[in-house]
Every structure is written in C-alpha cells, then in structure tokens.
Amino acid sequence: MKQIYAKILKNENLGNGFRRIGIAAPYLAKNAKPGQFVELRCSGETDPLLRRPFGVHRVTKGGIELLYEIVGRGTEIIARKKPGEILDLIGPLGTGFVLPSGKPTAILVAGGNGVAPILFLSEVLAKKKVKQHVLIGGRSKSHILCEKDFKRCGARVSVTTEDGSKGHKGLVTHILKELLADNGPKPAAIYACGPTGMLKAVANIARTHRVSCQVSLEEKMACGVGVCLGCPVKVKRGHGLCGTGYEYKMVCKDGPVFDSEEIYWE
Amino acid sequence: MKTDMTVKIGTLKLKNPVMVASGTFGAEYRKLIDVGSLGAIVTKTITLKGRAGNPPPRVAETSSGMLNSIGLENRGLDDFIRNKLPLFPSGKTALIVSIAGDKETEFIQMAEELNKIKKVAAIEINLSCPNVKHGAREGLVAQDEEASYNIVRAVRASTKLPLVAKLTPNVTDIARVAVAVEKAGADAVLAVNTFAAMAVDIDTKKPKLGNVTGGLSGPAIKPIALKMVWDIYNKVDIPVIGAGGIMNYCDAAEFMLCGASAIQVGTATFVNPNTACEIAAGIGKYCAENGVKKVSELVGNINIGAL
C-alpha cells in the first residue's frame, strides 16, 4: 500500500448518478488485485473529513478506474473533479478475491453499484480463460451497469430488474437459484458484491448447493488500514471474545472479501 | 538556526512534541509514513482481558468531525505484549501504552506488567472508562475527581514509568480533574478525549452509531479543546498534552501557545496518515522562522497583553 497523488484522466457520467473516474497510477495498476480497494480523499478541506473507500473497478494501461454512485457530499465533490486535477489516494487496500485454480466456471453476481469490483474480477478471470456467467441485478434499467464490458470479457450475462424494465423481472438471486438447480456441471465458485440482503441470499443459495462463495462487503470506514477498528463485521468463531458464537473482523483489513461461510449473517 | 525540538514530560524526554493519539495509530502505518520522525506513539488502549467492542456502525462522519464508538475492542494485555508490541520500532520515538480497566486492580496489574518491559517509555491512563461504584455504573472515571485520583494514585504506586492521565472533556470544570490527577502523581495531563455526541439518519430514523452515542473528534472540537488546555495550564504545574482536532502545524502551535508542552494527532491521521510527521516538520519551520531557539519556549507563550 502507498499514498499516491495521481492525475485524473477522465471522470465520465454513466447516467442516473453513476460515474466512472480514471486515474494515472502505475503503482496501483501493477499491484491492485480484484476485490481490493482504495481510500480517496474528497478534497483538501475538513468537510467532508474522512476518505471514501472505492473498490478497484478496472486496471487500465498505467492506471485504474473507479466506478461510483453519487450518494452524498463526498461523491458529489468527486463527481465535479476534472481531468488533469490531482487525487490523493491510498491503496491498494484489503484482501482480494481468491481466484479459482484451473479453468472452471465461475458465477459472478453484482447488485447495483456492486458491479464496481466485479468487472475487475471478470477481466482477470477472462485472462485466465475462466468461463464466466455474470448476473447483474438492479432496481430498474438505469441501475444495470457494465453489461457490455462483461460481454467483452467473454462472459455470459443475465440481467434482472426489480421492475422488469430490463431483462428478467425479479431478483438476481432467482436466476442464481435456477442456474444451480440445473443438473449441469457445478460452478467452481460464486463471487458476489452488492447490498447486504442480496449477499446473504447468495450465501444461502451457495450453501444449499455446496458451492464456494466469496462476498465483498461494505461498511462505513475511517482509516481503511485496520487501525481504528471502525468497520467490523461479525464472523463465526466459537472461541470469540463475545462468547456468543461470533467475533469481529475488520472489513478494511481482513476483507472486504470474505468467504460467505465465515460471515455470521443476521 | 536549528531549533531544539526536544520536550520533557516528567522524566520522559521526547525528540519532538508531536505524538500520535491512542486508537488512531497502529503498526500498519509503518508502510505509509516515517514513524521515526514522531516524538511518541501512543498505542490503542488495552484492557487486562480482551474486549469484543461495540456493534457496527462504529464510525460516522459529521461536519468537520467524526463520531466513533469502538468500545475498546482489544485482545487484552498478554496478546498486546506478545503480538502487538514487537511490531513497533524501538528507537528514539517513545512508545506510550494506553491502558484502561473496570477496577483499580486491573490498572495495577497492567502497570506492573508494563513496568517490566524496556520498550515501554510511559503509560497513558485512559480514564474515560465506566466508573463502577457500589456495583453500579456512574458515568466515567474521569468525570469524578475522587475516582480519577484513586486510579492514578494506584498506578503511580505500581510503576516507575512516567504517567499521562487522559481526561474526558465531558465535565463542568476539567481543571479540577486535572488538579486531582496531579495530586495523585501523574507526570502529565492529556486533554482532551472525545466529546459525547450522536447523529441520526432521518430517513431510517436510526442512530448513525450502533451504540447510539459515541465520541466526537476532529477539527469540529478544536476550539473547545484548546480552551480546556488553557484552563488546565493555568491550574497545574505538570506538563499538559493537548489534543482535539489538530490537523496541521498551525493548530499544534495554537495548542502550545495555550500551554500544551506536547500535542497529539488523532483523527487527522485517518485523513492523511502523514499529518503528524508534517506537523513535526511544520513546527520546526515555524520556530526557525520566528527565532524560537527551543520549542518549549512556545509553551504558554500566548500574548494576551496587559491584564
């Protein structure tokens, strides 16, 4: 991990509050692994104060891209930044996805802005010639992102929207259930990023079908490096300090990617 | 002209007046900054036995500030000595260990153990722990002069290490508590810990912290913390260590002019890990530009004119 001052190459509008920012950062391009994130400082001012974590969305030649949704004042400030401006960021942080060995099939599940780290994963899996089936879910048509990018990676893509405005109507987990219920060869792994409810449902399905599953979690963070202990997630541990079957791990340092079986889902 | 940056906190001599505050610094930062340029590192508060900490969310952002309610998560004294302490460099940067407990006996046991470890330069007593009286919790120890006095005195009797007493700002008159810990034998008083605070998400109507309330830190609290340091400085003879929203060398110089012999950087490290190192360099430059030969000349050197 390093603290880097990197030049913005582009900051494009993907519509409906989603944007993609590209920065020149050879160090990150070389060292970032799918599932890892960076902590970005919104401005030199004290308000908003804390850095914002973003999963690495894609590695480009000599840099990285981040996909983000404008959800508050921090992301509003980032959205106004112009190419040529300098960004202060720390990364790569956290653990990444554990990639499957060999050339099996992987199912990638992305809900809403959860596509951000999943695309980077897809691009790396494509290079490893892993067969991929990507399931993208969102509230409506405008929340479905990166469909073309995944197809470019050679992935089979299924889209679901809650309102039926694009793809199948319903939840992305419905498709996942159907896929695994098929009597065909089982996928080697499921990788998922999205809202907690979706991740919990994906974890349940994975358990039912005995497929290994990794989930990328989100939590409010301060330091991003494991110092402040501000971003806990409950994990199963019999000998935990709580004495109640769980203990805390930190999303920033121990995660953000966890084996779904490790999480103490509530 | 090169300024003498050393400061003395009781018997503890620091290479410069800049420390990183408890709970905001860990060995992880070795990868990002030059730890050796700091005056001191204060480690995250440990308790005798491990504590699980509070449920999430544990942090929330407010205007120019940050709320936290970590709940003293730590794995206990033994784990700290075995697994955490070796990760910190032993050198000219002093290592100060922050301790807390529910009972006097826990403080004593920790102080005795730490007293044996050469690498430990001083003990910081985190008095912002529950004040257990007659089996019932009555606020924080640091909100009670007598309870604060008793804990500091007990620790004083069990170690030769310099003692820093960390006070809560959530009191009517912080100087009275400072006087109490001075009488009890503290070598320095540290002001301030976080301000009790909360925030609510109006859409979900839920508190932004899992513990409902927490402590506010960051630049939002700086002017209040500064005034508390000034109040304490005027009432005690032991060194005061200033903390609360320090973001840059200007803030640090303000605290020193109001009576702080040294300062701690906390929340600012999350914003920019290099903040404390930049402040150490910045104070040096400020002194050089203002013809200050010894950094300690700044302490209490506020110009309030004729009174």
Chai-1 contact restraints between the chains, C-beta under 6 A:
chainA,res_idxA,chainB,res_idxB,connection_type,confidence,min_distance_angstrom,max_distance_angstrom,comment,restraint_id
A,M1,B,K31,contact,1.0,0.0,6.0,A-B,restraint_1
A,Q3,B,L32,contact,1.0,0.0,6.0,A-B,restraint_2
A,T46,B,S64,contact,1.0,0.0,6.0,A-B,restraint_3
A,T46,B,P219,contact,1.0,0.0,6.0,A-B,restraint_4
A,D47,B,S63,contact,1.0,0.0,6.0,A-B,restraint_5
A,D47,B,S64,contact,1.0,0.0,6.0,A-B,restraint_6
A,L49,B,E61,contact,1.0,0.0,6.0,A-B,restraint_7
A,L49,B,S64,contact,1.0,0.0,6.0,A-B,restraint_8
A,L49,B,M66,contact,1.0,0.0,6.0,A-B,restraint_9
A,L49,B,G218,contact,1.0,0.0,6.0,A-B,restraint_10
A,L50,B,E61,contact,1.0,0.0,6.0,A-B,restraint_11
A,K220,B,P57,contact,1.0,0.0,6.0,A-B,restraint_12
A,K220,B,V59,contact,1.0,0.0,6.0,A-B,restraint_13
A,A222,B,V59,contact,1.0,0.0,6.0,A-B,restraint_14
A,A222,B,F270,contact,1.0,0.0,6.0,A-B,restraint_15
A,C223,B,F270,contact,1.0,0.0,6.0,A-B,restraint_16
A,V225,B,E28,contact,1.0,0.0,6.0,A-B,restraint_17
A,G226,B,E28,contact,1.0,0.0,6.0,A-B,restraint_18
A,V227,B,G26,contact,1.0,0.0,6.0,A-B,restraint_19
A,V227,B,E28,contact,1.0,0.0,6.0,A-B,restraint_20
A,L229,B,I70,contact,1.0,0.0,6.0,A-B,restraint_21
A,L229,B,E73,contact,1.0,0.0,6.0,A-B,restraint_22
A,G230,B,R58,contact,1.0,0.0,6.0,A-B,restraint_23
A,G230,B,V59,contact,1.0,0.0,6.0,A-B,restraint_24
A,P232,B,P56,contact,1.0,0.0,6.0,A-B,restraint_25
A,L241,B,G50,contact,1.0,0.0,6.0,A-B,restraint_26
A,L241,B,A52,contact,1.0,0.0,6.0,A-B,restraint_27
A,C242,B,A52,contact,1.0,0.0,6.0,A-B,restraint_28
